[in-house]
């Protein structure tokens, strides 16, 4: 089986590549010329990954890559995925995410119509969630509260439209927060872990700078999430959408407290106004009953192990 992973050098892309290589896939990836290769360079079978320089916003570039690979499965992960950046650069976020999705679908329609395509959505699509609407199921109304959330809704619906209009094998997922080793430092769990590692090594004063600690998020381990992605593609029903979630909501404050405990250090906490969002989603807690019934997936990695592995990742690097 041949799998094309767009954004293969990213956090999730590298973990997915590692997982598919273990399952003896031929793995191909799209990269930008400036993409850092650190996340995949150390993988056991890294040399077997075939990379293609591709601009997902350029239809010709995408078609050339898809045409050369002729994949059995496409996992479209390449995106502007940082929510705060979507307020600073909303046009870029919408252009990259929506146009990129459109180009993938068009290329597949022309070249590999029978290919199974994974449209990677997000819990940010749900946005404004009322207290009586948790845990969130796939039938929950979509009320995105950021340009990023809007872009993911558009990607989601484009995938559904191509399934309906052209009978293409599009499977959509909406993953809730996921973290673990290799997570980019701008994301909250990784940012905290890096700060804690710097404090542990005496490279930073014992002060943690934070945003909104009262928001509640549903965290899964990235290594569980990529298994869910693969199961959704191979066992899911085209046209359907599946939540991927642990089912447990945690405050950001409790996540920070756990990292402090893991690090064994004492810190002071200071709120940083620059880390506050113009509008924030208060609670995201998902139900993954649908994907469990369809594929047998269930999360296997305890959150404490995820955080410990993330802290150790940064401890080795700061």
MIMARLO-795716 format. One record per residue: residue in one letter; x, y, z of N, C-alpha, C in turn. Coordinates in steps of 0.1 Angstrom, whole numbers, plus 5000, padded with zeros to 4 digits. Layout:
// residues N
NODE, residuo, nx, ny, nz, cax, cay, caz, cx, cy, cz
NODE, a, X, Y, Z, X, Y, Z, X, Y, Z
...
This chain:
// residues 318
NODE, residuo, nx, ny, nz, cax, cay, caz, cx, cy, cz
NODE, x, 5008, 4988, 5000, 5000, 5000, 5000, 5009, 5012, 5000
NODE, x, 5004, 5022, 4992, 5012, 5035, 4992, 5004, 5046, 4998
NODE, x, 5010, 5053, 5007, 5003, 5064, 5014, 5011, 5077, 5012
NODE, x, 5003, 5088, 5008, 5009, 5101, 5007, 5004, 5109, 5019
NODE, x, 5014, 5115, 5026, 5011, 5123, 5038, 5016, 5137, 5034
NODE, x, 5006, 5146, 5033, 5010, 5160, 5032, 5014, 5166, 5046
NODE, x, 5024, 5174, 5046, 5028, 5179, 5059, 5035, 5168, 5067
NODE, x, 5043, 5160, 5060, 5049, 5148, 5067, 5059, 5152, 5077
NODE, x, 5065, 5163, 5076, 5076, 5167, 5085, 5071, 5173, 5098
NODE, x, 5058, 5176, 5099, 5052, 5182, 5111, 5050, 5172, 5122
NODE, x, 5045, 5177, 5133, 5043, 5169, 5145, 5035, 5156, 5142
NODE, x, 5022, 5157, 5137, 5014, 5146, 5135, 5019, 5138, 5123
NODE, x, 5023, 5145, 5113, 5028, 5138, 5100, 5039, 5129, 5103
NODE, x, 5049, 5133, 5112, 5060, 5124, 5114, 5056, 5112, 5122
NODE, x, 5047, 5113, 5132, 5042, 5102, 5139, 5034, 5092, 5130
NODE, x, 5026, 5098, 5121, 5018, 5090, 5112, 5028, 5082, 5103
NODE, x, 5038, 5089, 5098, 5048, 5082, 5089, 5054, 5070, 5096
NODE, x, 5058, 5073, 5109, 5064, 5062, 5117, 5055, 5050, 5118
NODE, x, 5042, 5053, 5121, 5033, 5042, 5123, 5030, 5034, 5110
NODE, x, 5029, 5041, 5099, 5026, 5035, 5086, 5039, 5027, 5082
NODE, x, 5051, 5032, 5084, 5063, 5024, 5081, 5063, 5011, 5089
NODE, x, 5059, 5012, 5101, 5058, 4999, 5109, 5049, 4989, 5103
NODE, x, 5039, 4994, 5096, 5029, 4985, 5089, 5033, 4982, 5075
NODE, x, 5045, 4985, 5072, 5051, 4981, 5059, 5045, 4989, 5047
NODE, x, 5040, 5001, 5049, 5035, 5009, 5038, 5047, 5015, 5031
NODE, x, 5045, 5018, 5018, 5054, 5027, 5011, 5049, 5041, 5015
NODE, x, 5058, 5049, 5021, 5054, 5062, 5026, 5060, 5073, 5017
NODE, x, 5051, 5082, 5013, 5055, 5094, 5005, 5051, 5106, 5012
NODE, x, 5058, 5117, 5011, 5054, 5129, 5018, 5056, 5142, 5010
NODE, x, 5047, 5151, 5012, 5049, 5164, 5005, 5056, 5174, 5016
NODE, x, 5065, 5181, 5011, 5072, 5191, 5019, 5074, 5204, 5012
NODE, x, 5076, 5215, 5020, 5080, 5227, 5014, 5096, 5228, 5014
NODE, x, 5101, 5236, 5005, 5116, 5236, 5004, 5122, 5240, 5018
NODE, x, 5115, 5248, 5025, 5120, 5253, 5038, 5116, 5244, 5050
NODE, x, 5109, 5233, 5047, 5105, 5225, 5058, 5117, 5219, 5066
NODE, x, 5117, 5220, 5079, 5127, 5213, 5087, 5124, 5198, 5087
NODE, x, 5135, 5190, 5086, 5133, 5175, 5085, 5136, 5168, 5098
NODE, x, 5138, 5176, 5109, 5142, 5170, 5121, 5132, 5159, 5126
NODE, x, 5119, 5161, 5125, 5110, 5151, 5130, 5110, 5138, 5123
NODE, x, 5114, 5137, 5111, 5115, 5124, 5104, 5129, 5119, 5102
NODE, x, 5139, 5128, 5104, 5153, 5123, 5101, 5157, 5112, 5110
NODE, x, 5152, 5111, 5122, 5157, 5101, 5132, 5149, 5088, 5131
NODE, x, 5138, 5088, 5123, 5129, 5076, 5122, 5137, 5064, 5117
NODE, x, 5134, 5052, 5123, 5141, 5040, 5120, 5142, 5037, 5105
NODE, x, 5131, 5040, 5097, 5131, 5037, 5083, 5130, 5050, 5075
NODE, x, 5137, 5060, 5080, 5136, 5074, 5074, 5140, 5074, 5059
NODE, x, 5150, 5066, 5056, 5156, 5066, 5043, 5146, 5060, 5032
NODE, x, 5136, 5053, 5037, 5127, 5047, 5028, 5115, 5057, 5024
NODE, x, 5115, 5068, 5031, 5104, 5078, 5029, 5108, 5086, 5016
NODE, x, 5099, 5088, 5007, 5102, 5095, 4995, 5095, 5109, 4996
NODE, x, 5102, 5120, 4995, 5097, 5133, 4997, 5096, 5141, 4983
NODE, x, 5085, 5149, 4982, 5083, 5157, 4971, 5081, 5171, 4975
NODE, x, 5088, 5180, 4970, 5086, 5195, 4972, 5073, 5199, 4966
NODE, x, 5063, 5203, 4974, 5050, 5206, 4969, 5044, 5218, 4976
NODE, x, 5038, 5227, 4968, 5031, 5238, 4974, 5016, 5235, 4973
NODE, x, 5010, 5232, 4985, 4996, 5227, 4984, 4986, 5238, 4979
NODE, x, 4991, 5251, 4979, 4982, 5261, 4973, 4983, 5262, 4958
NODE, x, 4992, 5255, 4952, 4994, 5255, 4938, 4988, 5242, 4932
NODE, x, 4977, 5243, 4924, 4971, 5231, 4919, 4980, 5223, 4910
NODE, x, 4989, 5229, 4902, 4998, 5221, 4894, 5008, 5214, 4902
NODE, x, 5013, 5220, 4912, 5023, 5213, 4921, 5016, 5201, 4928
NODE, x, 5004, 5203, 4933, 4997, 5191, 4940, 4994, 5180, 4930
NODE, x, 4990, 5184, 4918, 4986, 5174, 4908, 4998, 5166, 4904
NODE, x, 5010, 5173, 4902, 5022, 5166, 4898, 5026, 5155, 4909
NODE, x, 5025, 5159, 4922, 5029, 5150, 4932, 5020, 5138, 4933
NODE, x, 5007, 5141, 4933, 4997, 5130, 4933, 4998, 5121, 4921
NODE, x, 5001, 5127, 4909, 5002, 5119, 4897, 5014, 5110, 4897
NODE, x, 5025, 5115, 4903, 5037, 5107, 4904, 5036, 5095, 4914
NODE, x, 5030, 5098, 4926, 5029, 5088, 4936, 5018, 5078, 4933
NODE, x, 5007, 5083, 4928, 4995, 5075, 4926, 4992, 5067, 4939
NODE, x, 4989, 5074, 4950, 4987, 5067, 4963, 4974, 5059, 4964
NODE, x, 4974, 5049, 4973, 4962, 5042, 4977, 4954, 5050, 4987
NODE, x, 4962, 5058, 4996, 4956, 5065, 5006, 4963, 5079, 5007
NODE, x, 4955, 5089, 5009, 4961, 5103, 5011, 4956, 5108, 5025
NODE, x, 4966, 5112, 5033, 4964, 5118, 5046, 4968, 5133, 5045
NODE, x, 4958, 5141, 5044, 4960, 5156, 5042, 4962, 5163, 5055
NODE, x, 4975, 5165, 5060, 4978, 5171, 5072, 4983, 5185, 5071
NODE, x, 4988, 5188, 5059, 4995, 5201, 5057, 4984, 5212, 5059
NODE, x, 4987, 5222, 5068, 4978, 5233, 5071, 4985, 5243, 5079
NODE, x, 4978, 5255, 5080, 4982, 5265, 5091, 4973, 5260, 5103
NODE, x, 4980, 5255, 5113, 4972, 5248, 5124, 4973, 5254, 5137
NODE, x, 4979, 5266, 5138, 4980, 5273, 5151, 4969, 5283, 5152
NODE, x, 4960, 5281, 5162, 4948, 5289, 5163, 4951, 5304, 5165
NODE, x, 4960, 5308, 5174, 4963, 5322, 5176, 4968, 5329, 5163
NODE, x, 4975, 5322, 5155, 4981, 5328, 5142, 4969, 5331, 5133
NODE, x, 4958, 5324, 5134, 4947, 5326, 5125, 4941, 5339, 5127
NODE, x, 4942, 5345, 5139, 4937, 5359, 5141, 4947, 5369, 5135
NODE, x, 4960, 5366, 5136, 4970, 5375, 5131, 4970, 5375, 5115
NODE, x, 4967, 5363, 5110, 4968, 5361, 5095, 4956, 5353, 5091
NODE, x, 4944, 5359, 5091, 4932, 5351, 5088, 4931, 5348, 5073
NODE, x, 4935, 5357, 5064, 4935, 5354, 5050, 4944, 5343, 5046
NODE, x, 4956, 5343, 5052, 4966, 5332, 5049, 4961, 5319, 5054
NODE, x, 4955, 5319, 5066, 4949, 5306, 5072, 4938, 5301, 5063
NODE, x, 4929, 5309, 5058, 4918, 5305, 5050, 4923, 5300, 5036
NODE, x, 4933, 5307, 5031, 4938, 5304, 5018, 4945, 5291, 5018
NODE, x, 4954, 5289, 5028, 4962, 5277, 5029, 4954, 5265, 5031
NODE, x, 4945, 5266, 5041, 4937, 5254, 5045, 4926, 5250, 5035
NODE, x, 4919, 5260, 5030, 4908, 5257, 5021, 4913, 5254, 5007
NODE, x, 4922, 5263, 5001, 4927, 5261, 4988, 4935, 5248, 4988
NODE, x, 4943, 5245, 4998, 4951, 5233, 4999, 4942, 5221, 4998
NODE, x, 4931, 5221, 5006, 4921, 5209, 5005, 4915, 5208, 4992
NODE, x, 4911, 5219, 4986, 4905, 5218, 4972, 4915, 5212, 4962
NODE, x, 4927, 5216, 4963, 4937, 5211, 4953, 4940, 5196, 4955
NODE, x, 4940, 5191, 4967, 4941, 5177, 4970, 4930, 5169, 4964
NODE, x, 4917, 5174, 4966, 4906, 5167, 4961, 4905, 5167, 4946
NODE, x, 4908, 5178, 4940, 4908, 5179, 4925, 4919, 5170, 4919
NODE, x, 4930, 5170, 4925, 4941, 5161, 4920, 4937, 5147, 4921
NODE, x, 4931, 5143, 4932, 4927, 5129, 4934, 4916, 5125, 4924
NODE, x, 4907, 5135, 4922, 4896, 5132, 4913, 4901, 5130, 4899
NODE, x, 4911, 5137, 4895, 4916, 5135, 4881, 4925, 5123, 4880
NODE, x, 4933, 5120, 4890, 4944, 5110, 4889, 4941, 5096, 4896
NODE, x, 4936, 5097, 4908, 4934, 5085, 4916, 4920, 5085, 4923
NODE, x, 4909, 5085, 4915, 4896, 5087, 4920, 4892, 5076, 4931
NODE, x, 4898, 5064, 4930, 4894, 5054, 4939, 4902, 5055, 4952
NODE, x, 4912, 5064, 4953, 4920, 5065, 4965, 4911, 5069, 4977
NODE, x, 4915, 5064, 4989, 4908, 5068, 5001, 4915, 5080, 5007
NODE, x, 4907, 5091, 5009, 4913, 5104, 5013, 4908, 5108, 5027
NODE, x, 4918, 5111, 5035, 4915, 5115, 5049, 4915, 5130, 5050
NODE, x, 4904, 5136, 5052, 4903, 5150, 5055, 4904, 5152, 5070
NODE, x, 4915, 5159, 5074, 4918, 5160, 5089, 4911, 5173, 5094
NODE, x, 4900, 5171, 5101, 4893, 5182, 5107, 4898, 5185, 5121
NODE, x, 4890, 5192, 5129, 4894, 5196, 5143, 4882, 5198, 5151
NODE, x, 4884, 5197, 5164, 4874, 5200, 5174, 4871, 5215, 5174
NODE, x, 4880, 5223, 5169, 4878, 5237, 5168, 4866, 5241, 5159
NODE, x, 4862, 5231, 5151, 4850, 5233, 5142, 4837, 5235, 5151
NODE, x, 4837, 5229, 5162, 4825, 5229, 5171, 4824, 5243, 5178
NODE, x, 4836, 5249, 5182, 4836, 5262, 5187, 4828, 5265, 5199
NODE, x, 4817, 5273, 5198, 4809, 5276, 5209, 4800, 5264, 5213
NODE, x, 4803, 5258, 5225, 4796, 5247, 5230, 4790, 5250, 5243
NODE, x, 4777, 5247, 5244, 4770, 5250, 5257, 4772, 5239, 5267
NODE, x, 4770, 5242, 5280, 4773, 5232, 5290, 4765, 5219, 5288
NODE, x, 4753, 5220, 5283, 4745, 5208, 5282, 4748, 5200, 5269
NODE, x, 4758, 5205, 5261, 4761, 5198, 5248, 4774, 5190, 5249
NODE, x, 4779, 5187, 5261, 4790, 5178, 5262, 4786, 5165, 5268
NODE, x, 4793, 5154, 5265, 4803, 5153, 5255, 4798, 5155, 5241
NODE, x, 4807, 5161, 5232, 4803, 5165, 5219, 4803, 5153, 5210
NODE, x, 4792, 5151, 5203, 4791, 5141, 5192, 4792, 5147, 5179
NODE, x, 4793, 5139, 5168, 4794, 5144, 5155, 4782, 5152, 5150
NODE, x, 4771, 5150, 5157, 4758, 5157, 5153, 4757, 5172, 5159
NODE, x, 4767, 5175, 5167, 4767, 5188, 5173, 4768, 5199, 5162
NODE, x, 4760, 5210, 5164, 4762, 5221, 5154, 4776, 5227, 5154
NODE, x, 4780, 5231, 5143, 4793, 5237, 5141, 4793, 5252, 5143
NODE, x, 4799, 5258, 5153, 4799, 5272, 5156, 4813, 5277, 5158
NODE, x, 4822, 5276, 5148, 4836, 5280, 5150, 4838, 5294, 5155
NODE, x, 4848, 5296, 5163, 4851, 5308, 5170, 4864, 5314, 5166
NODE, x, 4871, 5309, 5156, 4883, 5315, 5151, 4884, 5313, 5136
NODE, x, 4892, 5321, 5129, 4894, 5319, 5115, 4899, 5304, 5112
NODE, x, 4907, 5299, 5121, 4912, 5285, 5119, 4900, 5276, 5120
NODE, x, 4891, 5277, 5130, 4879, 5269, 5130, 4871, 5269, 5118
NODE, x, 4869, 5282, 5113, 4861, 5284, 5100, 4868, 5276, 5089
NODE, x, 4881, 5277, 5088, 4888, 5270, 5077, 4887, 5255, 5078
NODE, x, 4887, 5250, 5090, 4885, 5235, 5091, 4871, 5231, 5088
NODE, x, 4861, 5239, 5091, 4847, 5236, 5087, 4846, 5235, 5072
NODE, x, 4853, 5245, 5065, 4853, 5245, 5051, 4859, 5233, 5045
NODE, x, 4871, 5228, 5051, 4877, 5216, 5046, 4868, 5204, 5048
NODE, x, 4862, 5203, 5059, 4853, 5192, 5063, 4842, 5192, 5052
NODE, x, 4835, 5203, 5050, 4824, 5203, 5041, 4828, 5201, 5026
NODE, x, 4840, 5205, 5022, 4845, 5202, 5009, 4846, 5187, 5007
NODE, x, 4852, 5181, 5017, 4853, 5166, 5017, 4840, 5159, 5015
NODE, x, 4830, 5164, 5023, 4817, 5158, 5021, 4811, 5160, 5008
NODE, x, 4813, 5172, 5002, 4807, 5176, 4989, 4813, 5167, 4978
NODE, x, 4827, 5165, 4979, 4833, 5156, 4969, 4828, 5142, 4970
NODE, x, 4826, 5137, 4982, 4820, 5124, 4983, 4806, 5123, 4977
NODE, x, 4798, 5133, 4979, 4784, 5133, 4974, 4784, 5135, 4959
NODE, x, 4792, 5145, 4954, 4792, 5149, 4940, 4798, 5139, 4931
NODE, x, 4810, 5133, 4936, 4818, 5125, 4927, 4820, 5110, 4932
NODE, x, 4813, 5107, 4943, 4815, 5093, 4948, 4829, 5090, 4953
NODE, x, 4837, 5100, 4957, 4850, 5098, 4961, 4851, 5092, 4975
NODE, x, 4861, 5085, 4978, 4863, 5078, 4991, 4869, 5087, 5002
NODE, x, 4861, 5097, 5006, 4866, 5107, 5015, 4861, 5104, 5029
NODE, x, 4870, 5103, 5038, 4867, 5100, 5052, 4871, 5112, 5060
NODE, x, 4863, 5118, 5069, 4866, 5130, 5077, 4867, 5126, 5091
NODE, x, 4877, 5133, 5098, 4878, 5131, 5112, 4878, 5145, 5119
NODE, x, 4874, 5146, 5131, 4876, 5158, 5139, 4883, 5154, 5152
NODE, x, 4896, 5156, 5152, 4904, 5152, 5164, 4903, 5163, 5174
NODE, x, 4902, 5160, 5186, 4903, 5169, 5197, 4918, 5171, 5200
NODE, x, 4921, 5179, 5210, 4935, 5182, 5213, 4944, 5170, 5214
NODE, x, 4955, 5170, 5208, 4965, 5159, 5209, 4979, 5165, 5211
NODE, x, 4987, 5157, 5218, 5000, 5162, 5222, 5009, 5150, 5224
NODE, x, 5022, 5154, 5227, 5032, 5143, 5228, 5045, 5148, 5223
NODE, x, 5056, 5139, 5223, 5069, 5143, 5218, 5068, 5149, 5204
NODE, x, 5076, 5159, 5201, 5077, 5166, 5188, 5067, 5177, 5187
NODE, x, 5058, 5179, 5197, 5048, 5189, 5195, 5055, 5203, 5194
NODE, x, 5050, 5211, 5185, 5056, 5225, 5183, 5055, 5233, 5196
NODE, x, 5065, 5241, 5199, 5066, 5248, 5212, 5056, 5259, 5213
NODE, x, 5049, 5263, 5202, 5039, 5274, 5204, 5026, 5268, 5210
NODE, x, 5024, 5255, 5210, 5012, 5249, 5215, 5013, 5247, 5230
NODE, x, 5002, 5248, 5237, 5002, 5251, 5252, 5009, 5240, 5259
NODE, x, 5007, 5227, 5257, 5013, 5217, 5265, 5028, 5217, 5263
NODE, x, 5032, 5218, 5250, 5046, 5218, 5247, 5053, 5231, 5252
NODE, x, 5046, 5242, 5251, 5052, 5254, 5256, 5055, 5254, 5271
NODE, x, 5045, 5248, 5278, 5047, 5246, 5293, 5059, 5237, 5295
NODE, x, 5059, 5226, 5288, 5069, 5216, 5290, 5083, 5221, 5287
NODE, x, 5084, 5229, 5277, 5097, 5236, 5274, 5101, 5245, 5285
NODE, x, 5092, 5254, 5289, 5095, 5263, 5300, 5100, 5255, 5313
NODE, x, 5093, 5245, 5316, 5096, 5237, 5328, 5110, 5231, 5326
NODE, x, 5113, 5226, 5314, 5127, 5220, 5311, 5138, 5230, 5313
NODE, x, 5135, 5242, 5308, 5145, 5253, 5309, 5147, 5257, 5324
NODE, x, 5136, 5257, 5332, 5137, 5260, 5346, 5145, 5249, 5353
NODE, x, 5142, 5237, 5349, 5149, 5225, 5355, 5164, 5226, 5353
NODE, x, 5168, 5230, 5341, 5182, 5231, 5338, 5189, 5245, 5341
NODE, x, 5181, 5253, 5348, 5187, 5266, 5353, 5188, 5276, 5342
NODE, x, 5181, 5274, 5331, 5182, 5284, 5319, 5171, 5294, 5319
NODE, x, 5163, 5294, 5329, 5152, 5303, 5329, 5148, 5305, 5344
NODE, x, 5144, 5317, 5347, 5139, 5320, 5361, 5127, 5311, 5364
NODE, x, 5124, 5308, 5376, 5113, 5299, 5379, 5099, 5305, 5378
NODE, x, 5096, 5311, 5366, 5084, 5317, 5364, 5078, 5311, 5351
NODE, x, 5065, 5307, 5352, 5058, 5302, 5340, 5048, 5312, 5335
NODE, x, 5049, 5316, 5322, 5040, 5326, 5317, 5029, 5318, 5309
NODE, x, 5016, 5322, 5313, 5005, 5315, 5308, 4994, 5324, 5302
NODE, x, 4984, 5317, 5295, 4972, 5324, 5290, 4961, 5320, 5299
NODE, x, 4950, 5316, 5293, 4938, 5312, 5300, 4939, 5298, 5306
NODE, x, 4940, 5297, 5319, 4941, 5284, 5325, 4928, 5277, 5328
NODE, x, 4917, 5284, 5326, 4904, 5278, 5330, 4897, 5271, 5318
NODE, x, 4903, 5273, 5306, 4897, 5266, 5295, 4899, 5251, 5297
NODE, x, 4889, 5243, 5292, 4889, 5228, 5294, 4891, 5222, 5280
NODE, x, 4900, 5213, 5279, 4903, 5206, 5267, 4904, 5191, 5269
NODE, x, 4901, 5184, 5258, 4901, 5169, 5258, 4914, 5165, 5251
NODE, x, 4924, 5160, 5258, 4937, 5157, 5253, 4939, 5142, 5250
NODE, x, 4944, 5138, 5239, 4948, 5125, 5236, 4963, 5125, 5232
NODE, x, 4969, 5113, 5233, 4983, 5112, 5228, 4984, 5111, 5213
NODE, x, 4993, 5118, 5207, 4994, 5118, 5192, 4996, 5104, 5187
NODE, x, 5002, 5095, 5195, 5005, 5081, 5190, 4992, 5073, 5189
NODE, x, 4982, 5077, 5198, 4969, 5071, 5197, 4961, 5077, 5185
NODE, x, 4963, 5090, 5183, 4955, 5097, 5173, 4959, 5092, 5159
NODE, x, 4972, 5089, 5156, 4975, 5085, 5143, 4970, 5071, 5140
NODE, x, 4969, 5063, 5150, 4963, 5049, 5149, 4948, 5051, 5145
NODE, x, 4941, 5061, 5151, 4928, 5064, 5148, 4926, 5069, 5133
NODE, x, 4936, 5077, 5129, 4935, 5082, 5115, 4936, 5070, 5105
NODE, x, 4945, 5061, 5108, 4947, 5049, 5099, 4935, 5040, 5099
NODE, x, 4929, 5038, 5111, 4917, 5030, 5112, 4905, 5036, 5105
NODE, x, 4904, 5050, 5106, 4893, 5057, 5100, 4894, 5055, 5085
NODE, x, 4906, 5056, 5079, 4908, 5055, 5065, 4906, 5040, 5060
NODE, x, 4910, 5031, 5068, 4910, 5017, 5063, 4896, 5010, 5067
NODE, x, 4890, 5014, 5078, 4878, 5007, 5082, 4866, 5017, 5083
NODE, x, 4868, 5030, 5082, 4857, 5039, 5082, 4849, 5039, 5069
NODE, x, 4837, 5045, 5070, 4828, 5046, 5059, 4829, 5059, 5051
NODE, x, 4832, 5058, 5038, 4834, 5071, 5031, 4821, 5080, 5032
NODE, x, 4823, 5093, 5034, 4813, 5102, 5036, 4810, 5105, 5050
NODE, x, 4814, 5096, 5059, 4812, 5098, 5073, 4822, 5107, 5080
NODE, x, 4819, 5112, 5092, 4828, 5119, 5100, 4829, 5113, 5114
NODE, x, 4842, 5113, 5119, 4844, 5106, 5132, 4852, 5115, 5141
NODE, x, 4847, 5117, 5153, 4854, 5124, 5164, 4866, 5114, 5169
NODE, x, 4877, 5120, 5172, 4888, 5113, 5179, 4891, 5121, 5192
NODE, x, 4888, 5114, 5203, 4888, 5121, 5216, 4890, 5111, 5227
NODE, x, 4896, 5116, 5238, 4897, 5107, 5250, 4885, 5106, 5258
NODE, x, 4876, 5116, 5257, 4863, 5117, 5265, 4865, 5123, 5278
NODE, x, 4877, 5128, 5281, 4879, 5135, 5294, 4884, 5149, 5292
NODE, x, 4877, 5159, 5298, 4880, 5173, 5298, 4889, 5177, 5309
NODE, x, 4900, 5183, 5307, 4910, 5188, 5317, 4911, 5203, 5316
NODE, x, 4912, 5210, 5327, 4916, 5224, 5326, 4930, 5225, 5323
NODE, x, 4934, 5236, 5316, 4948, 5239, 5313, 4956, 5240, 5326
NODE, x, 4949, 5245, 5336, 4956, 5246, 5349, 4960, 5233, 5354
NODE, x, 4952, 5222, 5353, 4955, 5209, 5358, 4967, 5203, 5350
NODE, x, 4967, 5206, 5337, 4978, 5202, 5329, 4991, 5208, 5334
NODE, x, 4991, 5221, 5336, 5003, 5228, 5341, 5007, 5222, 5355
NODE, x, 4998, 5219, 5364, 5001, 5213, 5377, 5007, 5200, 5375
NODE, x, 5003, 5192, 5366, 5009, 5179, 5364, 5023, 5180, 5359
NODE, x, 5026, 5189, 5350, 5040, 5192, 5345, 5049, 5197, 5356
NODE, x, 5044, 5205, 5365, 5051, 5210, 5376, 5055, 5198, 5385
NODE, x, 5046, 5189, 5387, 5048, 5177, 5395, 5059, 5168, 5389
NODE, x, 5057, 5166, 5376, 5066, 5157, 5368, 5081, 5163, 5369
NODE, x, 5082, 5176, 5367, 5095, 5183, 5367, 5102, 5183, 5381
NODE, x, 5094, 5183, 5391, 5099, 5183, 5405, 5105, 5197, 5408
NODE, x, 5100, 5207, 5402, 5105, 5221, 5405, 5093, 5229, 5411
NODE, x, 5097, 5240, 5417, 5088, 5250, 5422, 5088, 5262, 5413
NODE, x, 5076, 5267, 5410, 5075, 5278, 5400, 5065, 5288, 5405
NODE, x, 5066, 5301, 5400, 5056, 5311, 5401, 5049, 5312, 5387
NODE, x, 5036, 5315, 5388, 5028, 5315, 5376, 5024, 5330, 5373
NODE, x, 5026, 5335, 5361, 5023, 5348, 5357, 5014, 5348, 5344
NODE, x, 5003, 5355, 5344, 4995, 5356, 5332, 5001, 5365, 5322
NODE, x, 5002, 5361, 5310, 5008, 5369, 5299, 4997, 5374, 5290
NODE, x, 4993, 5387, 5289, 4982, 5392, 5281, 4983, 5388, 5266
NODE, x, 4996, 5386, 5261, 4997, 5383, 5247, 4993, 5368, 5244
NODE, x, 4991, 5360, 5255, 4987, 5347, 5253, 4972, 5345, 5253
NODE, x, 4965, 5356, 5256, 4950, 5355, 5257, 4944, 5357, 5243
NODE, x, 4934, 5349, 5239, 4927, 5350, 5226, 4916, 5360, 5226
NODE, x, 4913, 5366, 5214, 4901, 5375, 5213, 4888, 5368, 5217
NODE, x, 4887, 5355, 5214, 4875, 5347, 5219, 4880, 5333, 5221
NODE, x, 4876, 5327, 5231, 4882, 5314, 5235, 4870, 5304, 5236
NODE, x, 4873, 5292, 5232, 4863, 5281, 5234, 4865, 5276, 5249
NODE, x, 4855, 5276, 5257, 4856, 5273, 5271, 4858, 5258, 5274
NODE, x, 4849, 5250, 5267, 4850, 5236, 5269, 4849, 5228, 5256
NODE, x, 4859, 5219, 5255, 4859, 5209, 5244, 4861, 5195, 5250
NODE, x, 4850, 5187, 5250, 4851, 5174, 5255, 4843, 5165, 5245
NODE, x, 4850, 5155, 5239, 4844, 5148, 5228, 4839, 5134, 5232
NODE, x, 4830, 5129, 5224, 4826, 5115, 5224, 4832, 5108, 5212
NODE, x, 4839, 5097, 5214, 4845, 5090, 5203, 4838, 5076, 5201
NODE, x, 4825, 5076, 5206, 4818, 5063, 5205, 4817, 5058, 5190
NODE, x, 4815, 5068, 5181, 4812, 5064, 5167, 4824, 5057, 5161
NODE, x, 4836, 5063, 5163, 4848, 5056, 5157, 4852, 5043, 5164
NODE, x, 4849, 5043, 5177, 4851, 5030, 5184, 4842, 5019, 5178
NODE, x, 4830, 5022, 5176, 4820, 5012, 5170, 4824, 5008, 5156
NODE, x, 4829, 5018, 5148, 4832, 5016, 5134, 4845, 5008, 5132
NODE, x, 4855, 5011, 5141, 4868, 5006, 5138, 4875, 4998, 5150
NODE, x, 4869, 4999, 5162, 4875, 4992, 5173, 4886, 5001, 5180
NODE, x, 4888, 5013, 5175, 4898, 5021, 5181, 4895, 5025, 5195
NODE, x, 4905, 5026, 5204, 4904, 5032, 5217, 4917, 5037, 5221
NODE, x, 4917, 5048, 5229, 4930, 5054, 5233, 4937, 5044, 5243
NODE, x, 4950, 5043, 5242, 4957, 5033, 5250, 4968, 5039, 5260
NODE, x, 4972, 5052, 5257, 4983, 5058, 5264, 4977, 5067, 5275
NODE, x, 4981, 5065, 5287, 4977, 5074, 5298, 4982, 5088, 5296
NODE, x, 4974, 5098, 5301, 4978, 5112, 5299, 4991, 5115, 5307
NODE, x, 4993, 5109, 5318, 5005, 5111, 5326, 5017, 5107, 5318
NODE, x, 5017, 5096, 5311, 5028, 5091, 5303, 5030, 5101, 5291
NODE, x, 5020, 5106, 5285, 5021, 5116, 5274, 5029, 5128, 5279
NODE, x, 5025, 5133, 5291, 5031, 5145, 5296, 5046, 5142, 5300
NODE, x, 5048, 5131, 5306, 5062, 5127, 5310, 5071, 5126, 5297
NODE, x, 5066, 5120, 5287, 5073, 5118, 5275, 5076, 5132, 5268
NODE, x, 5066, 5141, 5269, 5068, 5154, 5263, 5078, 5162, 5271
NODE, x, 5078, 5161, 5284, 5088, 5168, 5293, 5102, 5163, 5290
NODE, x, 5103, 5150, 5289, 5116, 5144, 5286, 5121, 5148, 5272
NODE, x, 5112, 5149, 5262, 5116, 5154, 5249, 5122, 5168, 5250
NODE, x, 5116, 5177, 5257, 5122, 5190, 5259, 5135, 5190, 5267
NODE, x, 5135, 5182, 5277, 5146, 5181, 5286, 5159, 5178, 5278
NODE, x, 5157, 5170, 5268, 5169, 5166, 5260, 5173, 5176, 5250
NODE, x, 5165, 5187, 5248, 5167, 5196, 5237, 5170, 5211, 5242
NODE, x, 5166, 5214, 5254, 5169, 5228, 5258, 5183, 5230, 5262
